[in-house]
Amino acid sequence: MVWTCFCGDKIGPIVARNQRGIGAVEYMEMLSDGLVLMIDDLLKKPADQDTICVANENSLVFMQDNVPCHRDHWVSKFLQDCGVLEVPR
């Protein structure tokens, strides 16, 4: 199982797991290891004062498919707690 994310020309970390299928707990671990770090990186203030930052916490969209672990109540709560809004399915 491999998970990653991207935004424009930035690619997030690749998170790999040895097991074939995963449940909600493992998926939240993958999101914590990948998505949350990617969002933190995207929202960092640029070191260069002349660089314009166009990403903010209201400009990012997280999309996922309807795999059962994506639809789990605890995953939705985890994403809300991280400030991530899901696209309605």
PDB file of N, CA, C and O in Angstrom:
ATOM      1  N   MET A   1       0.853  -1.163   0.000  1.00  0.00           N
ATOM      2  CA  MET A   1       0.000   0.000   0.000  1.00  0.00           C
ATOM      3  C   MET A   1       0.903   1.232   0.000  1.00  0.00           C
ATOM      4  O   MET A   1       1.798   1.352   0.837  1.00  0.00           O
ATOM      5  N   VAL A   2       0.668   2.133  -0.931  1.00  0.00           N
ATOM      6  CA  VAL A   2       1.429   3.373  -1.029  1.00  0.00           C
ATOM      7  C   VAL A   2       0.443   4.534  -1.092  1.00  0.00           C
ATOM      8  O   VAL A   2      -0.587   4.446  -1.761  1.00  0.00           O
ATOM      9  N   TRP A   3       0.762   5.617  -0.396  1.00  0.00           N
ATOM     10  CA  TRP A   3      -0.079   6.805  -0.388  1.00  0.00           C
ATOM     11  C   TRP A   3       0.810   8.015  -0.575  1.00  0.00           C
ATOM     12  O   TRP A   3       1.907   8.077  -0.019  1.00  0.00           O
ATOM     13  N   THR A   4       0.344   8.978  -1.355  1.00  0.00           N
ATOM     14  CA  THR A   4       1.032  10.251  -1.493  1.00  0.00           C
ATOM     15  C   THR A   4       0.018  11.325  -1.844  1.00  0.00           C
ATOM     16  O   THR A   4      -1.154  11.027  -2.075  1.00  0.00           O
ATOM     17  N   CYS A   5       0.464  12.573  -1.883  1.00  0.00           N
ATOM     18  CA  CYS A   5      -0.401  13.680  -2.254  1.00  0.00           C
ATOM     19  C   CYS A   5       0.418  14.677  -3.063  1.00  0.00           C
ATOM     20  O   CYS A   5       1.649  14.647  -3.048  1.00  0.00           O
ATOM     21  N   PHE A   6      -0.282  15.559  -3.768  1.00  0.00           N
ATOM     22  CA  PHE A   6       0.421  16.576  -4.549  1.00  0.00           C
ATOM     23  C   PHE A   6      -0.402  17.841  -4.583  1.00  0.00           C
ATOM     24  O   PHE A   6      -1.614  17.818  -4.373  1.00  0.00           O
ATOM     25  N   CYS A   7       0.269  18.945  -4.851  1.00  0.00           N
ATOM     26  CA  CYS A   7      -0.383  20.237  -4.993  1.00  0.00           C
ATOM     27  C   CYS A   7       0.466  21.055  -5.953  1.00  0.00           C
ATOM     28  O   CYS A   7       1.579  21.456  -5.614  1.00  0.00           O
ATOM     29  N   GLY A   8      -0.053  21.305  -7.147  1.00  0.00           N
ATOM     30  CA  GLY A   8       0.725  22.028  -8.149  1.00  0.00           C
ATOM     31  C   GLY A   8       1.976  21.253  -8.493  1.00  0.00           C
ATOM     32  O   GLY A   8       1.900  20.097  -8.911  1.00  0.00           O
ATOM     33  N   ASP A   9       3.140  21.885  -8.319  1.00  0.00           N
ATOM     34  CA  ASP A   9       4.390  21.208  -8.630  1.00  0.00           C
ATOM     35  C   ASP A   9       5.046  20.592  -7.399  1.00  0.00           C
ATOM     36  O   ASP A   9       6.166  20.089  -7.485  1.00  0.00           O
ATOM     37  N   LYS A  10       4.366  20.624  -6.255  1.00  0.00           N
ATOM     38  CA  LYS A  10       4.899  20.033  -5.028  1.00  0.00           C
ATOM     39  C   LYS A  10       4.313  18.639  -4.824  1.00  0.00           C
ATOM     40  O   LYS A  10       3.110  18.420  -4.964  1.00  0.00           O
ATOM     41  N   ILE A  11       5.188  17.720  -4.495  1.00  0.00           N
ATOM     42  CA  ILE A  11       4.764  16.354  -4.215  1.00  0.00           C
ATOM     43  C   ILE A  11       5.021  16.085  -2.744  1.00  0.00           C
ATOM     44  O   ILE A  11       6.111  16.339  -2.231  1.00  0.00           O
ATOM     45  N   GLY A  12       4.011  15.570  -2.079  1.00  0.00           N
ATOM     46  CA  GLY A  12       4.148  15.250  -0.663  1.00  0.00           C
ATOM     47  C   GLY A  12       4.952  13.989  -0.465  1.00  0.00           C
ATOM     48  O   GLY A  12       5.363  13.349  -1.433  1.00  0.00           O
ATOM     49  N   PRO A  13       5.179  13.628   0.782  1.00  0.00           N
ATOM     50  CA  PRO A  13       5.932  12.413   1.061  1.00  0.00           C
ATOM     51  C   PRO A  13       5.170  11.176   0.591  1.00  0.00           C
ATOM     52  O   PRO A  13       3.939  11.161   0.547  1.00  0.00           O
ATOM     53  N   ILE A  14       5.918  10.162   0.248  1.00  0.00           N
ATOM     54  CA  ILE A  14       5.322   8.870  -0.103  1.00  0.00           C
ATOM     55  C   ILE A  14       5.313   8.033   1.168  1.00  0.00           C
ATOM     56  O   ILE A  14       6.355   7.794   1.777  1.00  0.00           O
ATOM     57  N   VAL A  15       4.126   7.592   1.557  1.00  0.00           N
ATOM     58  CA  VAL A  15       3.970   6.792   2.769  1.00  0.00           C
ATOM     59  C   VAL A  15       3.653   5.374   2.330  1.00  0.00           C
ATOM     60  O   VAL A  15       2.669   5.140   1.629  1.00  0.00           O
ATOM     61  N   ALA A  16       4.483   4.429   2.742  1.00  0.00           N
ATOM     62  CA  ALA A  16       4.297   3.027   2.347  1.00  0.00           C
ATOM     63  C   ALA A  16       3.952   2.187   3.576  1.00  0.00           C
ATOM     64  O   ALA A  16       4.471   2.419   4.668  1.00  0.00           O
ATOM     65  N   ARG A  17       3.082   1.225   3.381  1.00  0.00           N
ATOM     66  CA  ARG A  17       2.709   0.277   4.424  1.00  0.00           C
ATOM     67  C   ARG A  17       2.845  -1.123   3.838  1.00  0.00           C
ATOM     68  O   ARG A  17       2.607  -1.332   2.649  1.00  0.00           O
ATOM     69  N   ASN A  18       3.233  -2.087   4.684  1.00  0.00           N
ATOM     70  CA  ASN A  18       3.461  -3.450   4.224  1.00  0.00           C
ATOM     71  C   ASN A  18       2.183  -4.247   4.012  1.00  0.00           C
ATOM     72  O   ASN A  18       2.144  -5.154   3.181  1.00  0.00           O
ATOM     73  N   GLN A  19       1.141  -3.913   4.758  1.00  0.00           N
ATOM     74  CA  GLN A  19      -0.078  -4.704   4.641  1.00  0.00           C
ATOM     75  C   GLN A  19      -0.844  -4.352   3.358  1.00  0.00           C
ATOM     76  O   GLN A  19      -0.687  -3.262   2.808  1.00  0.00           O
ATOM     77  N   ARG A  20      -1.658  -5.273   2.903  1.00  0.00           N
ATOM     78  CA  ARG A  20      -2.418  -5.068   1.668  1.00  0.00           C
ATOM     79  C   ARG A  20      -3.589  -4.123   1.890  1.00  0.00           C
ATOM     80  O   ARG A  20      -3.705  -3.123   1.182  1.00  0.00           O
ATOM     81  N   GLY A  21      -4.437  -4.404   2.827  1.00  0.00           N
ATOM     82  CA  GLY A  21      -5.580  -3.547   3.110  1.00  0.00           C
ATOM     83  C   GLY A  21      -5.342  -2.784   4.400  1.00  0.00           C
ATOM     84  O   GLY A  21      -4.569  -3.214   5.256  1.00  0.00           O
ATOM     85  N   ILE A  22      -6.003  -1.661   4.529  1.00  0.00           N
ATOM     86  CA  ILE A  22      -5.850  -0.887   5.756  1.00  0.00           C
ATOM     87  C   ILE A  22      -7.221  -0.474   6.267  1.00  0.00           C
ATOM     88  O   ILE A  22      -8.186  -0.394   5.507  1.00  0.00           O
ATOM     89  N   GLY A  23      -7.291  -0.217   7.544  1.00  0.00           N
ATOM     90  CA  GLY A  23      -8.516   0.281   8.159  1.00  0.00           C
ATOM     91  C   GLY A  23      -8.377   1.765   8.461  1.00  0.00           C
ATOM     92  O   GLY A  23      -7.414   2.412   8.051  1.00  0.00           O
ATOM     93  N   ALA A  24      -9.349   2.285   9.180  1.00  0.00           N
ATOM     94  CA  ALA A  24      -9.392   3.716   9.480  1.00  0.00           C
ATOM     95  C   ALA A  24      -8.176   4.167  10.294  1.00  0.00           C
ATOM     96  O   ALA A  24      -7.628   5.239  10.038  1.00  0.00           O
ATOM     97  N   VAL A  25      -7.755   3.368  11.261  1.00  0.00           N
ATOM     98  CA  VAL A  25      -6.628   3.754  12.119  1.00  0.00           C
ATOM     99  C   VAL A  25      -5.352   3.877  11.287  1.00  0.00           C
ATOM    100  O   VAL A  25      -4.615   4.855  11.416  1.00  0.00           O
ATOM    101  N   GLU A  26      -5.095   2.897  10.445  1.00  0.00           N
ATOM    102  CA  GLU A  26      -3.905   2.941   9.594  1.00  0.00           C
ATOM    103  C   GLU A  26      -3.978   4.094   8.593  1.00  0.00           C
ATOM    104  O   GLU A  26      -2.966   4.729   8.295  1.00  0.00           O
ATOM    105  N   TYR A  27      -5.167   4.357   8.081  1.00  0.00           N
ATOM    106  CA  TYR A  27      -5.335   5.461   7.135  1.00  0.00           C
ATOM    107  C   TYR A  27      -5.066   6.805   7.814  1.00  0.00           C
ATOM    108  O   TYR A  27      -4.423   7.678   7.230  1.00  0.00           O
ATOM    109  N   MET A  28      -5.556   6.972   9.045  1.00  0.00           N
ATOM    110  CA  MET A  28      -5.286   8.215   9.775  1.00  0.00           C
ATOM    111  C   MET A  28      -3.790   8.374  10.035  1.00  0.00           C
ATOM    112  O   MET A  28      -3.273   9.491   9.998  1.00  0.00           O
ATOM    113  N   GLU A  29      -3.085   7.263  10.298  1.00  0.00           N
ATOM    114  CA  GLU A  29      -1.634   7.323  10.472  1.00  0.00           C
ATOM    115  C   GLU A  29      -0.968   7.794   9.175  1.00  0.00           C
ATOM    116  O   GLU A  29      -0.049   8.613   9.205  1.00  0.00           O
ATOM    117  N   MET A  30      -1.434   7.276   8.047  1.00  0.00           N
ATOM    118  CA  MET A  30      -0.881   7.680   6.752  1.00  0.00           C
ATOM    119  C   MET A  30      -1.141   9.166   6.493  1.00  0.00           C
ATOM    120  O   MET A  30      -0.261   9.880   6.013  1.00  0.00           O
ATOM    121  N   LEU A  31      -2.344   9.623   6.811  1.00  0.00           N
ATOM    122  CA  LEU A  31      -2.663  11.046   6.636  1.00  0.00           C
ATOM    123  C   LEU A  31      -1.795  11.909   7.537  1.00  0.00           C
ATOM    124  O   LEU A  31      -1.319  12.967   7.125  1.00  0.00           O
ATOM    125  N   SER A  32      -1.591  11.455   8.761  1.00  0.00           N
ATOM    126  CA  SER A  32      -0.759  12.204   9.688  1.00  0.00           C
ATOM    127  C   SER A  32       0.679  12.278   9.185  1.00  0.00           C
ATOM    128  O   SER A  32       1.317  13.326   9.280  1.00  0.00           O
ATOM    129  N   ASP A  33       1.188  11.175   8.652  1.00  0.00           N
ATOM    130  CA  ASP A  33       2.559  11.125   8.145  1.00  0.00           C
ATOM    131  C   ASP A  33       2.727  11.845   6.811  1.00  0.00           C
ATOM    132  O   ASP A  33       3.832  12.271   6.475  1.00  0.00           O
ATOM    133  N   GLY A  34       1.650  11.986   6.053  1.00  0.00           N
ATOM    134  CA  GLY A  34       1.767  12.557   4.717  1.00  0.00           C
ATOM    135  C   GLY A  34       1.027  13.862   4.525  1.00  0.00           C
ATOM    136  O   GLY A  34       1.648  14.899   4.296  1.00  0.00           O
ATOM    137  N   LEU A  35      -0.279  13.827   4.614  1.00  0.00           N
ATOM    138  CA  LEU A  35      -1.111  14.998   4.319  1.00  0.00           C
ATOM    139  C   LEU A  35      -0.842  16.162   5.269  1.00  0.00           C
ATOM    140  O   LEU A  35      -0.674  17.297   4.825  1.00  0.00           O
ATOM    141  N   VAL A  36      -0.800  15.891   6.553  1.00  0.00           N
ATOM    142  CA  VAL A  36      -0.612  16.968   7.531  1.00  0.00           C
ATOM    143  C   VAL A  36       0.741  17.644   7.326  1.00  0.00           C
ATOM    144  O   VAL A  36       0.843  18.868   7.409  1.00  0.00           O
ATOM    145  N   LEU A  37       1.780  16.851   7.057  1.00  0.00           N
ATOM    146  CA  LEU A  37       3.110  17.430   6.794  1.00  0.00           C
ATOM    147  C   LEU A  37       3.110  18.259   5.516  1.00  0.00           C
ATOM    148  O   LEU A  37       3.738  19.316   5.456  1.00  0.00           O
ATOM    149  N   MET A  38       2.405  17.779   4.497  1.00  0.00           N
ATOM    150  CA  MET A  38       2.326  18.516   3.229  1.00  0.00           C
ATOM    151  C   MET A  38       1.616  19.852   3.437  1.00  0.00           C
ATOM    152  O   MET A  38       2.068  20.875   2.924  1.00  0.00           O
ATOM    153  N   ILE A  39       0.525  19.855   4.173  1.00  0.00           N
ATOM    154  CA  ILE A  39      -0.207  21.096   4.432  1.00  0.00           C
ATOM    155  C   ILE A  39       0.674  22.078   5.206  1.00  0.00           C
ATOM    156  O   ILE A  39       0.719  23.266   4.887  1.00  0.00           O
ATOM    157  N   ASP A  40       1.370  21.575   6.220  1.00  0.00           N
ATOM    158  CA  ASP A  40       2.273  22.442   6.979  1.00  0.00           C
ATOM    159  C   ASP A  40       3.316  23.072   6.054  1.00  0.00           C
ATOM    160  O   ASP A  40       3.632  24.255   6.185  1.00  0.00           O
ATOM    161  N   ASP A  41       3.843  22.288   5.129  1.00  0.00           N
ATOM    162  CA  ASP A  41       4.848  22.790   4.188  1.00  0.00           C
ATOM    163  C   ASP A  41       4.242  23.843   3.251  1.00  0.00           C
ATOM    164  O   ASP A  41       4.866  24.870   2.981  1.00  0.00           O
ATOM    165  N   LEU A  42       3.037  23.587   2.764  1.00  0.00           N
ATOM    166  CA  LEU A  42       2.390  24.532   1.847  1.00  0.00           C
ATOM    167  C   LEU A  42       2.060  25.865   2.519  1.00  0.00           C
ATOM    168  O   LEU A  42       2.082  26.910   1.869  1.00  0.00           O
ATOM    169  N   LEU A  43       1.760  25.830   3.794  1.00  0.00           N
ATOM    170  CA  LEU A  43       1.333  27.039   4.495  1.00  0.00           C
ATOM    171  C   LEU A  43       2.487  27.811   5.145  1.00  0.00           C
ATOM    172  O   LEU A  43       2.273  28.864   5.745  1.00  0.00           O
ATOM    173  N   LYS A  44       3.712  27.281   5.022  1.00  0.00           N
ATOM    174  CA  LYS A  44       4.868  28.001   5.573  1.00  0.00           C
ATOM    175  C   LYS A  44       5.037  29.345   4.892  1.00  0.00           C
ATOM    176  O   LYS A  44       4.873  29.468   3.678  1.00  0.00           O
ATOM    177  N   LYS A  45       5.362  30.334   5.676  1.00  0.00           N
ATOM    178  CA  LYS A  45       5.641  31.656   5.117  1.00  0.00           C
ATOM    179  C   LYS A  45       6.942  31.595   4.325  1.00  0.00           C
ATOM    180  O   LYS A  45       7.925  31.025   4.798  1.00  0.00           O
ATOM    181  N   PRO A  46       6.959  32.175   3.127  1.00  0.00           N
ATOM    182  CA  PRO A  46       8.194  32.169   2.333  1.00  0.00           C
ATOM    183  C   PRO A  46       9.290  32.967   3.037  1.00  0.00           C
ATOM    184  O   PRO A  46       9.020  34.000   3.650  1.00  0.00           O
ATOM    185  N   ALA A  47      10.529  32.477   2.942  1.00  0.00           N
ATOM    186  CA  ALA A  47      11.671  33.172   3.547  1.00  0.00           C
ATOM    187  C   ALA A  47      11.961  34.470   2.804  1.00  0.00           C
ATOM    188  O   ALA A  47      12.401  35.451   3.404  1.00  0.00           O
ATOM    189  N   ASP A  48      11.713  34.472   1.505  1.00  0.00           N
ATOM    190  CA  ASP A  48      11.969  35.643   0.672  1.00  0.00           C
ATOM    191  C   ASP A  48      10.813  36.625   0.826  1.00  0.00           C
ATOM    192  O   ASP A  48       9.664  36.279   0.548  1.00  0.00           O
ATOM    193  N   GLN A  49      11.102  37.831   1.261  1.00  0.00           N
ATOM    194  CA  GLN A  49      10.073  38.843   1.482  1.00  0.00           C
ATOM    195  C   GLN A  49       9.349  39.250   0.200  1.00  0.00           C
ATOM    196  O   GLN A  49       8.223  39.744   0.261  1.00  0.00           O
ATOM    197  N   ASP A  50       9.980  39.047  -0.962  1.00  0.00           N
ATOM    198  CA  ASP A  50       9.372  39.433  -2.237  1.00  0.00           C
ATOM    199  C   ASP A  50       8.439  38.367  -2.800  1.00  0.00           C
ATOM    200  O   ASP A  50       7.733  38.616  -3.777  1.00  0.00           O
ATOM    201  N   THR A  51       8.430  37.192  -2.197  1.00  0.00           N
ATOM    202  CA  THR A  51       7.585  36.098  -2.671  1.00  0.00           C
ATOM    203  C   THR A  51       6.174  36.274  -2.131  1.00  0.00           C
ATOM    204  O   THR A  51       5.982  36.523  -0.940  1.00  0.00           O
ATOM    205  N   ILE A  52       5.200  36.146  -3.000  1.00  0.00           N
ATOM    206  CA  ILE A  52       3.793  36.264  -2.609  1.00  0.00           C
ATOM    207  C   ILE A  52       3.278  34.867  -2.265  1.00  0.00           C
ATOM    208  O   ILE A  52       3.430  33.936  -3.056  1.00  0.00           O
ATOM    209  N   CYS A  53       2.682  34.725  -1.115  1.00  0.00           N
ATOM    210  CA  CYS A  53       2.109  33.448  -0.693  1.00  0.00           C
ATOM    211  C   CYS A  53       0.635  33.432  -1.080  1.00  0.00           C
ATOM    212  O   CYS A  53      -0.141  34.272  -0.623  1.00  0.00           O
ATOM    213  N   VAL A  54       0.250  32.477  -1.921  1.00  0.00           N
ATOM    214  CA  VAL A  54      -1.143  32.419  -2.368  1.00  0.00           C
ATOM    215  C   VAL A  54      -1.938  31.312  -1.684  1.00  0.00           C
ATOM    216  O   VAL A  54      -3.166  31.306  -1.757  1.00  0.00           O
ATOM    217  N   ALA A  55      -1.261  30.375  -1.020  1.00  0.00           N
ATOM    218  CA  ALA A  55      -1.962  29.293  -0.324  1.00  0.00           C
ATOM    219  C   ALA A  55      -2.279  29.731   1.093  1.00  0.00           C
ATOM    220  O   ALA A  55      -1.448  30.331   1.776  1.00  0.00           O
ATOM    221  N   ASN A  56      -3.484  29.424   1.520  1.00  0.00           N
ATOM    222  CA  ASN A  56      -3.840  29.606   2.923  1.00  0.00           C
ATOM    223  C   ASN A  56      -4.751  28.453   3.320  1.00  0.00           C
ATOM    224  O   ASN A  56      -5.124  27.624   2.491  1.00  0.00           O
ATOM    225  N   GLU A  57      -5.099  28.416   4.593  1.00  0.00           N
ATOM    226  CA  GLU A  57      -5.881  27.274   5.071  1.00  0.00           C
ATOM    227  C   GLU A  57      -7.251  27.167   4.423  1.00  0.00           C
ATOM    228  O   GLU A  57      -7.908  26.135   4.558  1.00  0.00           O
ATOM    229  N   ASN A  58      -7.705  28.208   3.718  1.00  0.00           N
ATOM    230  CA  ASN A  58      -8.999  28.162   3.047  1.00  0.00           C
ATOM    231  C   ASN A  58      -8.895  27.903   1.550  1.00  0.00           C
ATOM    232  O   ASN A  58      -9.913  27.899   0.858  1.00  0.00           O
ATOM    233  N   SER A  59      -7.695  27.686   1.039  1.00  0.00           N
ATOM    234  CA  SER A  59      -7.529  27.537  -0.402  1.00  0.00           C
ATOM    235  C   SER A  59      -7.191  26.117  -0.834  1.00  0.00           C
ATOM    236  O   SER A  59      -7.028  25.863  -2.028  1.00  0.00           O
ATOM    237  N   LEU A  60      -7.084  25.203   0.094  1.00  0.00           N
ATOM    238  CA  LEU A  60      -6.696  23.837  -0.234  1.00  0.00           C
ATOM    239  C   LEU A  60      -7.917  22.921  -0.236  1.00  0.00           C
ATOM    240  O   LEU A  60      -8.803  23.055   0.609  1.00  0.00           O
ATOM    241  N   VAL A  61      -7.959  21.998  -1.179  1.00  0.00           N
ATOM    242  CA  VAL A  61      -9.058  21.040  -1.289  1.00  0.00           C
ATOM    243  C   VAL A  61      -8.471  19.639  -1.179  1.00  0.00           C
ATOM    244  O   VAL A  61      -7.497  19.317  -1.860  1.00  0.00           O
ATOM    245  N   PHE A  62      -9.051  18.817  -0.336  1.00  0.00           N
ATOM    246  CA  PHE A  62      -8.607  17.440  -0.179  1.00  0.00           C
ATOM    247  C   PHE A  62      -9.669  16.527  -0.774  1.00  0.00           C
ATOM    248  O   PHE A  62     -10.826  16.545  -0.356  1.00  0.00           O
ATOM    249  N   MET A  63      -9.260  15.729  -1.754  1.00  0.00           N
ATOM    250  CA  MET A  63     -10.189  14.810  -2.413  1.00  0.00           C
ATOM    251  C   MET A  63      -9.715  13.383  -2.184  1.00  0.00           C
ATOM    252  O   MET A  63      -8.517  13.104  -2.173  1.00  0.00           O
ATOM    253  N   GLN A  64     -10.674  12.489  -2.001  1.00  0.00           N
ATOM    254  CA  GLN A  64     -10.367  11.073  -1.872  1.00  0.00           C
ATOM    255  C   GLN A  64     -11.531  10.281  -2.456  1.00  0.00           C
ATOM    256  O   GLN A  64     -12.613  10.824  -2.681  1.00  0.00           O
ATOM    257  N   ASP A  65     -11.301   9.015  -2.694  1.00  0.00           N
ATOM    258  CA  ASP A  65     -12.375   8.215  -3.279  1.00  0.00           C
ATOM    259  C   ASP A  65     -13.236   7.607  -2.168  1.00  0.00           C
ATOM    260  O   ASP A  65     -13.115   7.991  -1.004  1.00  0.00           O
ATOM    261  N   ASN A  66     -14.078   6.687  -2.520  1.00  0.00           N
ATOM    262  CA  ASN A  66     -15.034   6.125  -1.556  1.00  0.00           C
ATOM    263  C   ASN A  66     -14.598   4.794  -0.966  1.00  0.00           C
ATOM    264  O   ASN A  66     -15.440   3.958  -0.637  1.00  0.00           O
ATOM    265  N   VAL A  67     -13.306   4.589  -0.829  1.00  0.00           N
ATOM    266  CA  VAL A  67     -12.821   3.391  -0.151  1.00  0.00           C
ATOM    267  C   VAL A  67     -13.387   3.415   1.273  1.00  0.00           C
ATOM    268  O   VAL A  67     -13.441   4.486   1.877  1.00  0.00           O
ATOM    269  N   PRO A  68     -13.810   2.277   1.828  1.00  0.00           N
ATOM    270  CA  PRO A  68     -14.453   2.284   3.148  1.00  0.00           C
ATOM    271  C   PRO A  68     -13.675   3.028   4.237  1.00  0.00           C
ATOM    272  O   PRO A  68     -14.287   3.740   5.033  1.00  0.00           O
ATOM    273  N   CYS A  69     -12.353   2.889   4.297  1.00  0.00           N
ATOM    274  CA  CYS A  69     -11.621   3.579   5.370  1.00  0.00           C
ATOM    275  C   CYS A  69     -11.648   5.096   5.184  1.00  0.00           C
ATOM    276  O   CYS A  69     -11.476   5.826   6.160  1.00  0.00           O
ATOM    277  N   HIS A  70     -11.857   5.594   3.961  1.00  0.00           N
ATOM    278  CA  HIS A  70     -11.969   7.039   3.720  1.00  0.00           C
ATOM    279  C   HIS A  70     -13.283   7.585   4.271  1.00  0.00           C
ATOM    280  O   HIS A  70     -13.360   8.748   4.666  1.00  0.00           O
ATOM    281  N   ARG A  71     -14.306   6.750   4.294  1.00  0.00           N
ATOM    282  CA  ARG A  71     -15.645   7.190   4.716  1.00  0.00           C
ATOM    283  C   ARG A  71     -15.879   7.039   6.212  1.00  0.00           C
ATOM    284  O   ARG A  71     -16.937   7.424   6.710  1.00  0.00           O
ATOM    285  N   ASP A  72     -14.918   6.487   6.933  1.00  0.00           N
ATOM    286  CA  ASP A  72     -15.077   6.227   8.353  1.00  0.00           C
ATOM    287  C   ASP A  72     -15.295   7.523   9.144  1.00  0.00           C
ATOM    288  O   ASP A  72     -14.662   8.543   8.873  1.00  0.00           O
ATOM    289  N   HIS A  73     -16.189   7.463  10.114  1.00  0.00           N
ATOM    290  CA  HIS A  73     -16.500   8.626  10.957  1.00  0.00           C
ATOM    291  C   HIS A  73     -15.239   9.186  11.612  1.00  0.00           C
ATOM    292  O   HIS A  73     -15.057  10.403  11.658  1.00  0.00           O
ATOM    293  N   TRP A  74     -14.369   8.313  12.119  1.00  0.00           N
ATOM    294  CA  TRP A  74     -13.165   8.779  12.819  1.00  0.00           C
ATOM    295  C   TRP A  74     -12.187   9.462  11.869  1.00  0.00           C
ATOM    296  O   TRP A  74     -11.476  10.383  12.271  1.00  0.00           O
ATOM    297  N   VAL A  75     -12.146   9.025  10.627  1.00  0.00           N
ATOM    298  CA  VAL A  75     -11.287   9.687   9.635  1.00  0.00           C
ATOM    299  C   VAL A  75     -11.810  11.093   9.365  1.00  0.00           C
ATOM    300  O   VAL A  75     -11.030  12.044   9.314  1.00  0.00           O
ATOM    301  N   SER A  76     -13.127  11.233   9.191  1.00  0.00           N
ATOM    302  CA  SER A  76     -13.713  12.565   8.985  1.00  0.00           C
ATOM    303  C   SER A  76     -13.439  13.470  10.176  1.00  0.00           C
ATOM    304  O   SER A  76     -13.113  14.644   9.997  1.00  0.00           O
ATOM    305  N   LYS A  77     -13.566  12.943  11.385  1.00  0.00           N
ATOM    306  CA  LYS A  77     -13.283  13.725  12.592  1.00  0.00           C
ATOM    307  C   LYS A  77     -11.816  14.119  12.639  1.00  0.00           C
ATOM    308  O   LYS A  77     -11.497  15.259  12.975  1.00  0.00           O
ATOM    309  N   PHE A  78     -10.918  13.199  12.308  1.00  0.00           N
ATOM    310  CA  PHE A  78      -9.483  13.490  12.275  1.00  0.00           C
ATOM    311  C   PHE A  78      -9.191  14.631  11.302  1.00  0.00           C
ATOM    312  O   PHE A  78      -8.449  15.557  11.630  1.00  0.00           O
ATOM    313  N   LEU A  79      -9.777  14.561  10.105  1.00  0.00           N
ATOM    314  CA  LEU A  79      -9.557  15.601   9.101  1.00  0.00           C
ATOM    315  C   LEU A  79     -10.101  16.947   9.593  1.00  0.00           C
ATOM    316  O   LEU A  79      -9.451  17.978   9.417  1.00  0.00           O
ATOM    317  N   GLN A  80     -11.274  16.942  10.201  1.00  0.00           N
ATOM    318  CA  GLN A  80     -11.832  18.188  10.753  1.00  0.00           C
ATOM    319  C   GLN A  80     -10.915  18.767  11.827  1.00  0.00           C
ATOM    320  O   GLN A  80     -10.675  19.974  11.860  1.00  0.00           O
ATOM    321  N   ASP A  81     -10.405  17.903  12.702  1.00  0.00           N
ATOM    322  CA  ASP A  81      -9.507  18.352  13.771  1.00  0.00           C
ATOM    323  C   ASP A  81      -8.211  18.943  13.209  1.00  0.00           C
ATOM    324  O   ASP A  81      -7.595  19.806  13.835  1.00  0.00           O
ATOM    325  N   CYS A  82      -7.803  18.477  12.030  1.00  0.00           N
ATOM    326  CA  CYS A  82      -6.599  18.997  11.367  1.00  0.00           C
ATOM    327  C   CYS A  82      -6.907  20.238  10.521  1.00  0.00           C
ATOM    328  O   CYS A  82      -6.005  20.828   9.927  1.00  0.00           O
ATOM    329  N   GLY A  83      -8.180  20.626  10.472  1.00  0.00           N
ATOM    330  CA  GLY A  83      -8.552  21.790   9.677  1.00  0.00           C
ATOM    331  C   GLY A  83      -8.694  21.501   8.194  1.00  0.00           C
ATOM    332  O   GLY A  83      -8.630  22.415   7.372  1.00  0.00           O
ATOM    333  N   VAL A  84      -8.885  20.234   7.846  1.00  0.00           N
ATOM    334  CA  VAL A  84      -9.016  19.832   6.446  1.00  0.00           C
ATOM    335  C   VAL A  84     -10.483  19.621   6.125  1.00  0.00           C
ATOM    336  O   VAL A  84     -11.163  18.819   6.766  1.00  0.00           O
ATOM    337  N   LEU A  85     -10.962  20.340   5.135  1.00  0.00           N
ATOM    338  CA  LEU A  85     -12.337  20.168   4.688  1.00  0.00           C
ATOM    339  C   LEU A  85     -12.372  19.156   3.558  1.00  0.00           C
ATOM    340  O   LEU A  85     -11.590  19.251   2.613  1.00  0.00           O
ATOM    341  N   GLU A  86     -13.255  18.210   3.648  1.00  0.00           N
ATOM    342  CA  GLU A  86     -13.383  17.205   2.614  1.00  0.00           C
ATOM    343  C   GLU A  86     -14.352  17.672   1.532  1.00  0.00           C
ATOM    344  O   GLU A  86     -15.311  18.392   1.810  1.00  0.00           O
ATOM    345  N   VAL A  87     -14.092  17.258   0.310  1.00  0.00           N
ATOM    346  CA  VAL A  87     -15.033  17.493  -0.775  1.00  0.00           C
ATOM    347  C   VAL A  87     -16.185  16.515  -0.585  1.00  0.00           C
ATOM    348  O   VAL A  87     -15.936  15.321  -0.418  1.00  0.00           O
ATOM    349  N   PRO A  88     -17.426  16.968  -0.603  1.00  0.00           N
ATOM    350  CA  PRO A  88     -18.558  16.053  -0.434  1.00  0.00           C
ATOM    351  C   PRO A  88     -18.526  14.942  -1.476  1.00  0.00           C
ATOM    352  O   PRO A  88     -18.172  15.167  -2.633  1.00  0.00           O
ATOM    353  N   ARG A  89     -18.898  13.752  -1.049  1.00  0.00           N
ATOM    354  CA  ARG A  89     -18.875  12.597  -1.955  1.00  0.00           C
ATOM    355  C   ARG A  89     -20.186  12.490  -2.688  1.00  0.00           C
ATOM    356  O   ARG A  89     -20.368  11.583  -3.499  1.00  0.00           O
TER     357      ARG A  89
END
